[in-house]
Amino acid sequence: MQQFQKYIVTEARTNGLSPERLGEAVHVALTTAKPKARYAVVPQRFKKWTLPRLLPARILDAQLAKLLGLTKPESDSDFLAENG
């Protein structure tokens, strides 16, 4: 949990959206004649919204575990041994 918290805080500080950007999204949602059911206000939208929605959950889980340092990185020889 500490690794996850550290990651989230770092992400928010380095890649977080400005209050103005969030305010713009809220304004659009509230003033549009036919608003969407959901608005994804995400920095780096392709990398952090679109791609994760397209990939299988196990791949996302494995990448998140690596990002948080919960698994050891695979060496090329480990990969070759498992995948021929």
JOBEL-V577423 format. One record per residue. N is the residue number from 0. SS is DSSP state (a for helix, b for strand, c for the rest). NEAR is the number of other ideal C-beta (glycine too) atoms within 10 Angstrom. Layout:
n & ss & near
N & SS & NEAR
N & SS & NEAR
//
This chain:
n & ss & near
0 & c & 6
1 & a & 7
2 & a & 12
3 & a & 12
4 & a & 9
5 & a & 12
6 & a & 14
7 & a & 10
8 & a & 11
9 & a & 10
10 & a & 12
11 & a & 10
12 & a & 8
13 & a & 8
14 & a & 11
15 & c & 12
16 & c & 14
17 & c & 9
18 & a & 8
19 & a & 8
20 & a & 12
21 & a & 12
22 & a & 11
23 & a & 13
24 & a & 14
25 & a & 12
26 & a & 10
27 & a & 13
28 & a & 13
29 & a & 8
30 & a & 8
31 & c & 10
32 & c & 4
33 & c & 4
34 & c & 11
35 & c & 9
36 & c & 4
37 & c & 6
38 & c & 12
39 & c & 11
40 & c & 14
41 & c & 14
42 & c & 14
43 & c & 10
44 & a & 11
45 & a & 9
46 & a & 10
47 & a & 13
48 & a & 13
49 & a & 13
50 & a & 12
51 & a & 15
52 & a & 8
53 & a & 7
54 & c & 11
55 & c & 8
56 & a & 8
57 & a & 8
58 & a & 10
59 & a & 14
60 & a & 11
61 & a & 14
62 & a & 13
63 & a & 14
64 & a & 12
65 & a & 13
66 & a & 12
67 & c & 14
68 & c & 11
69 & c & 12
70 & c & 12
71 & c & 8
72 & c & 7
73 & c & 13
74 & c & 9
75 & a & 7
76 & a & 8
77 & a & 11
78 & a & 10
79 & a & 10
80 & a & 10
81 & a & 8
82 & a & 6
83 & c & 5
//
